[in-house]
Amino acid sequence: MAADPELRPPVALLAHAVDEPGRSAFWPFAAFSPEWVAVRWALEHGVPARFIDLPAAHTLAWDAELPSAEGESEDTEGEQVRVDPLAALAGAAGYDDPERWWEDVVEHRGAGERDPFAPFEALAEAMGALRERYGAGGRPRDLVREAQMRLRLRAARKEFGDAVAVVCGAWHVPALRERTTVTADRALLKGLPKVKADLTWVPWTHRRLARSSGYGAGIDSPGWYGHLFHAPDRPVERWLTKVAGLLREEDRIVSSAHVIEAVRLADTLAAMRGRPLPGLGEATDAVRAVMCDGSDVPLALVHDRLVVGDVLGEVPESAPAVPLQRDLVRRQRALRLKPEALERELELDLRGDTDAGRSRLLHRLRLLGVGWGEPGPSRGSTGTFRETWRLRWEPELSVRVAEAGGWGTTVAAAARARAEADAAAAGTLADVTALAERCLLAGLPDALPAVMRALADRAALDTDVGHLAQALPALVRSLRYGDVRGTDTHALSAVAAALAERVFVGLPPACTALDSEAAERLRGHVDAVHLAVGLLGEALGSAAAPVPGLDGSVPPVPEGVGPDRGLRGLRGRWRAVLRGLAGRDAVVGLVRGRAVRLLMDEGEVGADEAARLMGVALSRGTPPAEAAAWIEGFVGGGGGMLLVHDERLLGLVDTWLTGVPAEAFTDVLPLLRRTFAAYDPGVRRTLGELVRRGPGGRGGTAVRGLGVPGFGAEPDAGRADAVLPVLRLLLGTATEEKHLTGVGA
């Protein structure tokens, strides 16, 4: 497989247990990895190459019950301090950076003048001294691995003679040279657990090679080392030219003179620091001083894009893979959706077949736990026909795909099976409604029957009105996807309408005897249900039937009743619930005030009635804390414009506030501050002007903008008409009106 020209590093060998795909391990390779270079050289020259480390079948099965080596107890491994051999050698030489030490004594020195193996011999001698002092260095499992290596090395010598080269970490060299018996090595390997394992190649990234990603054997700058490996000559000059190109792409002023000066500075710094050649540290310091004007902000971009890098490897189709992975690759190609290591934003218009297919694929993968994309807020549109995704392919997602392969051989089949299983295992009603929404987004109509049965069962058994109210919005949102996605949502609408009825019945008793935190949660539920009832009306439309039961049965329509009677009754009953909440003294003030505000927004309560209810709520007999909660419910969440345009309401608030006793003012101040702090600065400034002037219409009719900056005595019809063409354009009605005008002519 490594001989396939379509296998382009960085890649990784992925091994996973056949019966438990989540138990997996990666072995990454970059283009400059010694093992990769050795394998490629062997393939090009027809030389046999063998892996000599412990097989993946044992590595995956390894657990804490493994036999300890050389008489060490099971607790020894956890107690020993792990030794970083390069850090120990660098510290002994006076370096605080192991990579810098390695560059100075190995990379920049080159091969020995007479003996090309001299650097290797010196390093092996140093590692031998470390092994004598630290033993296994806190890694007892290395002793088992090294026993396997010695056995494989003996077999290679027996087959090919002494002309055998071993490519391994320098830490293992002393152990491979150690004279041990075959019996002793086999004893260390005896009794190792074993599982059936599958291996394949998966794409990897330079970012995942970095030590900061959690890869223990990683390096800090894979992009830099990749550059050094591929640069034929003058690596520093080529590197700084590459940096200049990146900065120019980001619209920074960088010329060839900057590159020349940066090269000179890097060479000077290397000479001052006693280094054979400029390294990454010198190049970075030169870039900061010459190209970034001493700023670390553009330097962070250089580090992210070049020093680490976002190179993503490629794996050929012929690589072994689970059927689900192959289907995913086919879908990605058909939809022209290529995995990339660099995060990017993808805008989708669901009215097109390609974008609709991309949306379904991404949502199905999310159902399977493969988080390739994360949905975000759409820019410029709040309609259901647009979606915005943030895409980024991480190598670990290959493991998630292997795990999901147990649900089916195609993405659609696996997502359906996973949705049905999640519906049966869902713990709360909100979980099931969220799952129903995700099934509609993923275009899985075949999974909906199982989800709807689970939804109906839990809705019938759940008596907590908070759970019902929390589940309703997601359910109603799902109904809106039917038009643009072509999904039949009839069964969903039946459950949504019945669920709304149960909320209407259970909400009033739940709004009494609540503390402040519970009242705040319930206020949120009331807002959510109010919005959901409005969306439910939009989703059902004028063809809505009378409210069905949870079992989907529809009562007969009485004679003389129109098809939209059930819908109007649903909205009417919700408004009746709000009226009951607004006028019931036992209901907490926060919810009562909110109910009045929602009724006023719907046009069910006029300004006079709202002023009367506010006057009752702010009367002297009402405790100050309860009155403040009523105000928060009424004018919170953008209600400041009510006070701006109706000075009677502002006057009532002002009169009540000035009459709050001093001993109670401290208690109500946090509520009022939280309410008014949420207003826009312009609204707060206007309210301040009104209060400073003194309301002119207190107790009488509203005074429109009297003396308030930005408001005239009457609306300006001319200025209002000026925005109509733009508004028609935004709403998409300009073309329709033009067409109708032409027909009429």
Helices and strands as residue ranges (DSSP letters): E 11-17, E 24-29, H 34-45, H 56-61, H 74-79, H 85-92, H 98-102, I 103-107, H 118-134, H 140-160, G 170-172, H 173-177, H 182-189, E 197-203, H 206-209, G 211-213, H 222-230, H 235-249, H 256-272, H 280-286, I 287-291, H 297-302, I 303-308, H 323-334, E 344-349, H 353-367, E 373-376, E 386-391, H 397-404, G 405-407, H 411-425, H 429-441, G 445-447, H 448-461, H 465-479, H 481-485, H 490-510, H 516-540, G 541-543, H 565-583, H 589-601, H 607-617, H 624-635, H 640-645, H 647-658, H 662-677, H 681-693, H 717-722, H 724-731, H 734-744
